[in-house]
Amino acid sequence: MILVTGGTGLVGSHLLYHLTQNNDQIFAIYRSEEKLQSTKKVFSYYTNNIEKEFSKISWLKADITEIPALQEVFSKPITKVYHCAALVSFDPKDYLTMRKINIEGTANIVNFCIAHNVTKLCYVSSIAAIGDAINNNIVTEENDWVDNGNKHGYAITKYGAEMEVWRASQEGVDVVIVNPGVILGGGFFKEGSGKLFDQIYKGFKFYTEGVTGFVGVKDVVNSMIQLMKSDIKNERFILVAENKSFKSLFFTIADTFNVKRPSIKISPLLTSIFWRLDWIVTKITGKAPMLTKNSAKSSHNREEYSSEKIKKALNFSFESLDIVIKTVCKEYLL
């Protein structure tokens, strides 16, 4: 029997649909009825029989930071766990909350996996938890993490969560960790990478020329499922379909929507000025920042990642980003 945490998030919701196509019994954690509607929206991209597929999942209301709720969850005969739950934020004020959810929450999941003899755990990490490139080389799974004081809170907490997962591997639980790049997928267009599609469709004007790795959500979940079915254990895998500049990504999204491309290139200097001005505005208004120091820096970084390990291990091939973007744009318009 399978447990999915974060079943109402981007990765978790797409993962759940793919899992329902097998004959496994599936349990999934949720925190609110409203969030369940987001998962149903994702299911609508795949099938017209939404309720039929959705009914294959046994939903359990719980929070991964609350031990009593998790005790009830793990009273079920769970054998495999996909741990997708996390808080993603570049806002410094969310750092302590991210530590609680991403690190402490993962530690809780690990402890219950160990105590209840779960056979295999798949953890969704991030390329943010991979070591930096050395001498401008492409980043691989072998790059060592070094906290040089420039790491943002999200990266620190995802790395901390990975340490908890590796602890499980030392205490009898087989583990696999996936480190996706920026995940592109439908269903969540007011947050995360989905917000890019919403902004560009509505006439977003700015772009930078930073480079990073991108991957479609379907490739992420398919690789996770294949890894969990395989004999592979105690390994990590970077999941990046293509390394691409934000400029190129934004232009492709705009062209697919048939809207005007962003036309104003933002330099690192202008970005640094803008996030400082935005910081003042957020202090006055209390609104969430449009841009933080960390997200501003990330938009100009130029790092490329290799997915050769997953390709060789599973004979895995990724969808091109052009196809991924066309799919997500279509889902946005539904």
N, C-alpha and C positions, 0 to 999 in steps of 0.2 A: 504494500500500500504506500501511496505517495503523499507527501505533504509539501505544499507550496506556500512559502511566506511571501508577503508582498504581492498577493494575487490580484490586487486591484491597481497595480502600477503598470508601467509600460511593458517591461519584460515579463512580469508575472501574468498579465492578462493574455498576452499573445502565447506565452508558454502553456497556459491552461487550455486554450483551444486546441493546440496541437496534442496535448496529453489526452484530451477527451476522445481523440481519434483512435486510441488504443483501448485495451480492455482493462486497464488498471483502475483500481479504486482510488479516487483522488479526494484528498482533504485540502482545503485552502483557508488561509487566515484572512479575515477582513476586520475593519474597524468601524465602518458605518454603512448604512443602507445606501447612502448617496454614492459611495465609492463603488458599490456593486454595479450601479448603472454604467459606470465607466467601462467595466469589464464586459458588460452586455453590448456596449457600443462597439468594442473591439470584435466581439463575436459576430456582429452584423457584417463585418468586412469579409467574413469567411463563409457565412451560411445564412439562409433564410429561416432555418429551423433553430432560432436562437434559444428558445426555452428548452427545447429537447436536449441540445448540447449542454446548456447551462445546468440542467437538472442532473447531469452526470457528476457534478461536483458537490461534495458535502462541505458546506461553508461553516467555519467555526469563528465566532467573534472573539478576538484576542488581540493583545498588544505584546510584541516580543520583549518589551521592557518590564512586563508584569508576570512574575513567577506563578502566582495562582492560576492565571489564565492559561499559561503554557502547560501547567500540570494537567489541566483538563484536556488540552490538545493532545498531549503525548500519552494520554490514557488510551488513545486509539492504537491499533496494531500497526504503527508506521514503520516501514523498512527503509525508505529512501526519502531524502529531503532536498528540495531545491530552495535555497535561501536567497530570495530576491529582494527582501525588504531592506530599505535604506532611505536615508534623507540625503538629498543632493542639494547643496547650497554653496555659493561662493561668498555669502554674506558673513562677515566675522561675528555678528551677533548670534548666529546660529551654531557657533562652534561647540558650545557645551551640549546643546541638544543633539548635534551630530555625534558627539562622543557617546552620549547615552544610547542613542538608537543604533548607530553603526558599530560601535565597539562593544558596549555592555549588552545590547540586544543580541549581537552575534555570539558573545560569550554564553548567554543564556541558551541559545539554540544549540550550541556545541555541547554544553553540559547535559542537556536533555537527550541529545543524540547519543552521547556516551552512556548515560544512565539507562537508556532504553534499547541499547544494542542496535541502533540504526546501522545498516550495512554500508550505506554510501551517502555522502553529502556533497552537493554541488553548490558552490558559492559564487555569486555574481559580484565580482570586484570591479576594477576599472584600470585603464591604462595610467590613470593618475597615481596608482600604487606601484607602478613599475619604475625602476631606476632611470635616471636621465641619460640621454645620449652622451657618448664620450667621443670627443674629436669629430663631432658632426656625423658620426656613424648612425646607421639605422638601429633603433631600439629593439632588443629581443628580450625573451624571458630571462636571459642570463644577466641583464643589467642589474647591478646591485643598488638597492635603495640607500640613499644617503640623505639624511635630514640636514641640509646645509643652512637651515634657517629661512629658506625662501619657499618652503612648501606651504600650500594653502590648507585650510582646515579640512576640506573634503578629502584631499589626498592623504593627510595624516590619519584621519579616521578610517579610511578604507584600508590603509596599510595596517593599522592596529587591528582591524577586524580580520585581516588575513592571518595575523599572528595567532589569533584565537582558533581559526580554522586549521592551521598547521598543528596546533595543540591536539585537536581531535585526531589527526593522523597518527600522533604518537600514543594515543590511548585507544586504538583499536578500530577507529572509524576510517574507512577508505574515503578520501576526499579528492575532488577536482575543483580547481579554481579557474574561472574564465575572466579575462581582463579585456572587456570590449573597449573600443574607441567610442567616439560620440555616436550614440545609437539613434538611428532615424527610423521612425515608425509612426503609425497612425493611432488616433484615439485620445491623445493628450495634447491638444493644440494651444493650451493656455499656460503651459509650463515646459521647462526643459528644452530639448532640441525641437519639440513640436511647435514651440512659440516662434521659431524662426520662420516656419511656413506661414503662420498667421501674420507675422509682421511684414514679410515680403509680399504676400498677397495684397496687403493693405497699403503698400507703397513705401516700405522701408527704404531709406536713401543712402545708408552708409555701409561701407565694407572695409575690411582690413586684409592684409596679405599674409597673415599667419597661416601656418600649415599644421594639420594634425590628422589623426586617423579616424575614419568614419566607417560605420557598418550598419546594415539593415537589421531590424529587430528579428526578422524571420531567420536570418542566418545565426543570430545569437541563440535563439531558442532551439533551432535544429542541432547546432553543435552541442549544446547542453544535453539534449536528449540522447544524442549519439554517444557522448562521453559517459553518461550514466549507464547506458546499456553495454558499454565496452568493458574490457578487463583493465583499462587504464586507471591508475590510482596514484594519488599523491603527486600530481603534476599540475602545472598552471599553463594556460594557453592564452596568448594575445589573439583577439578577434578584431581584425581590421581588414575591411574589403579593399579600401584604397586610401592612400594618403593624399589629401587634397587641401588647397587653400580655401579660406573662407570666401575669398572673392569668387573663385570658381564655383564653389557650392551655391552661393547666393545667386550668381548669374544663371546657373542651371535651373534652380528653383523658379526664378522669375520667368525664364524662357518657357518652362513647362506650364506655368500658369498663364503664359502669354500676357504678362504685365511688364511694366517698365523695370529695367534692371537698377539696382542701387548704383548711384553715380558719383558719390562723394567718398573718396579715399581718406580714411582717418589715420593719421600718423601716430606713432607712440606718444609724441609730445601732446598732441590734441587729446588723445585718449586719457592721458594722465591728468590733464586739466579738467576734462569732463567728469571723471569719476570723483574728483575732489569737489567740484561744484554740486554734483548729484548728492554727495555725502552731506553737504550743508542743507540741501533741500529736504533730504530724508529726516534730518534732525529737527527741522522746523515743522514739517508736515506729518511725520510719523509714517509715511508711505514706504513701501518696500523699494529699495534702490533699483534703478534701471541698470546700473553698472557699478561694480565694486572694484577695489584695487586688484584683487586676484583675477576676476574675470577680464578686466582690462589688460592685464599682463598676458593672460592666456590667449587672448585674441591676436597677439602679435608673435607669440612663440612659434618657432619652426622646428617641429620634431616629426620624424617619420618612424613608423613601426612595421615590424615584420610579422606576418602570420604563417610563415613557412612551417612552424612546428605543428599547428593544427592541420594544415594541408597534408602533411606527410603522415601524421598519426591516424587520421580518419579518411584519407584520400578526399578531403573536403574541398569544395569549390564555393566561392562567394559570388553572390549576385553583383553585377556591376552597379555602381552608385546611380548611373543614369536610370536604370530600371527601378531601383529602390525609390528614387525621387519621384518618378512617374507614378508609382503605386501610392506613395504617401500623398502626393498632390491630389490624386483621384479620391483618396479616402477623406481628405480635408473638405472636398466639395460635396461629399455625400450628406 
